[in-house]
Amino acid sequence: MATLASDNSLASLRAAVNEASLETGADALALHSHDVLSRGDEPLAVFRPSSVQELAAGVGAATKAGIAVIPRGGGMSYTGGYLYDGGAFILVDTLALDAIIDINETDMTVTVEAGCSWDKLYRELKPLGLRALAWGTLSGIRASVGGGMSQNGLFWGARNGSAVDSAISFDVVLADGTLLSTGSEFFRPFGPDLTGLFAADCGALGVKARVTLKLVREATAFAYGSYSFDTHNALLGAMSDIARAELAAESFAFDPFLQAQRMKRETLLKDAKQLSNMVKNQAKSGGILKALKEGAKVAVAGRSFLDDVPFSLHCVAEGRHQGAVDADIAQIDAIAVKHGGTVVENSIPKILRSNPFPPPNSMLGPNGERWVPVHGFLPHSKLIEGWERLQALWAKNAAEMERLNVETGALIAATGRSSCLIEPVLFWPGQHNPLHKDAVETDHMAKLTAQPDNPAANALVDTLREQVIAIFRDMGAIHLQIARTYPLKESHDLVGWDILRALKRQVDPNNLMNPGSLGL
C-alpha cells in the first residue's frame, strides 16, 4: 500500500517530468535520507532533472500536489539542510545540472548550472588563467556551486570573503515553478540586492538553477609558510595580525589533536600523487629546478616535521610577481616570530594548494571514527575568549568524553580582515551511514574499521554540539550552513526576522520549499 500511495502522490510529477529523472529505488532513497551526521525520513522520490526547464516543471508539479520540495547540492553538509520529517516530499538532486554555460573572459564572469562542482569549475578555468573570486571549500570535489551559494562556504580565496561574495546573480526556481533571475549578468546590486536575499538561504526560498560568478586572474606566483606556536594566544595573535594586513590568500591553523589526525589520515600512495601535483605546480610558477628542490624538501620532511608542534599555522601568499609574494611571506614570518612562533617545513600549504579538492575521506577519522564539525565566526577581538570557553567546555566534559571515546580538535581559518572561523570537530566510535559509503573512496573505506551504532556516544556528541553553539551564540558569532541547526531567529533583529518571514510567504506561500530550513 505504501508503494501505491507513493505512486499516486507522484502522479502529477510523473506527468510533468521524464520518468528517468525520478529515482525510487531503496538504495537511492536511503542514501538521500542521510547527511554527514544525521538521518531524516526517506523521500517519495529523488528528482534528478536534466535541464533547468525540467527542474522548474517538476518543482511546480510537486508543490501543486502538496508535496514538499527539499533541495540538495553535493550532499556534504551536516546541519540537516536536506533532511526532512514533516510529511510527503521529494528530494531534488541538482548534480546532473552541471554544465558550465558561459566563460566570459571579456567581462570576467562565469555562468554555471547549479550542480557544477567547485572542482570541475576550477579545472575548466585553470587553463585560461582564471578562477572564481572565492573558489570553493575543501569538499569541492563533490560540493556544488549551487550548494555553496545556498549554504555558503569558505576556504579557498578566503581573503576575498565567503562563497556568496563571488556571486553576481542567480536563476532560482521558486516553489510554484517560477524561474526568477535576481539581477544583472555583470554587476550585482541594481537597487536593493535581490541576489543577496537568496544567498545563504539554505534552500528555504528556492532551488538554485544557474549561478553567475565573478572571475579573477589566477595567481602566477606563490609562496608558502608554516609555523609552530606553543600557545593559542600566540597563534591567534599572529593570525589576526596576518589577516588585518591582508598578507595571505589563505591562512589556516590546526590545534595539536586535529593536526595529529590529519598527519595520520592520508596514505603514502596519496602523498606520492599529491607530491607529483605539487611539483608540477611549482614548475609552472618557478621553473623545474625550483620545483624539484621544493619537492625534495617535502619528501625529506615526510610526516615527522609536526611531531612536536603544539599549534600549527599555514599560509599561502599569491600574486603576479614572485618578489612581491616572497616579501609577503617574509612579513608573515616576521609576524609569526614576533608572536613567539617558529618556522617549520611548509609541506601542508604547498601540497594542499596544489591539490585543492581532495577526496572527502576526512569525513571519517583515520581509524574509521565518525566525524562532525561545528563552527562559529568571531571578530578578532573575541577569538581568545571564544577559544578558552571551548576549552573549558571540553574540560568540564572530559570524564564522559574519555569514557565514550569522544575526542575533539579544531580548525581555525582567517576570513578577511575582521574575523576568524573557529571550527571544533568531534570524533567518536559509531556506525557508518550510506553517505559515508558513497562518498569515501572505496580503497580508503576498506582500510577503516567498521563500528556498531553507539547511541551513548551519539547523544554526547549532540549535547556537546548544542553547548558549542550556545557559547558561540552568547558571543554573537555568525554561522554558515545554518539549515536546521544554527539559531538564526534567536540571533536576528526582530524587525529583520519579520522581513525574512514576509519574503518566505511571498515566494513560498504554502511553505513547501524546504520547510523548517533557517527556522522558517
Secondary structure, 3 states (H helix, E strand, C coil): CHHHHHHHHCHHHHHHCCHHHEECCHHHHHHCCECCCCECCCCCEEECCCCHHHHHHHHHHHHHCCCEEEEECCCCCCCCCCCCCCCCEEEEECCCCCCEEEEECCCCEEEEECCCEHHHHHHHHHHHCEEECCCECCCCCCCEHHHHHHHCCCCECHHHCCHHHHEEEEEEECCCCCEEECCCCCCCCCCCCHHHHHCCCCCCCCEEEEEEEEEEECCCEEEEEEEEECCHHHHHHHHHHHHHCCCCCEEEEECHHHHHHHHHHCCHHHHHHHHHHHHHHHHHHHCHHHHHHHHHHHHHHCCHHHCCCCEEEEEEEEECCHHHHHHHHHHHHHHHHHCCCEEECCHHHHHHHHCCCCCHHHHECCCCCEEEECCEEEEHHHHHHHHHHHHHHHHHCHHHHHHHCCEEEEEEEECCCCEEEEEEEEEECCCCCHHHHHHCCHHHHCCCCCCCCCHHHHHHHHHHHHHHHHHHHHCCCECCCCCCCCCCHHHCCHHHHHHHHHHHHHHCCCCCECCCHHHC
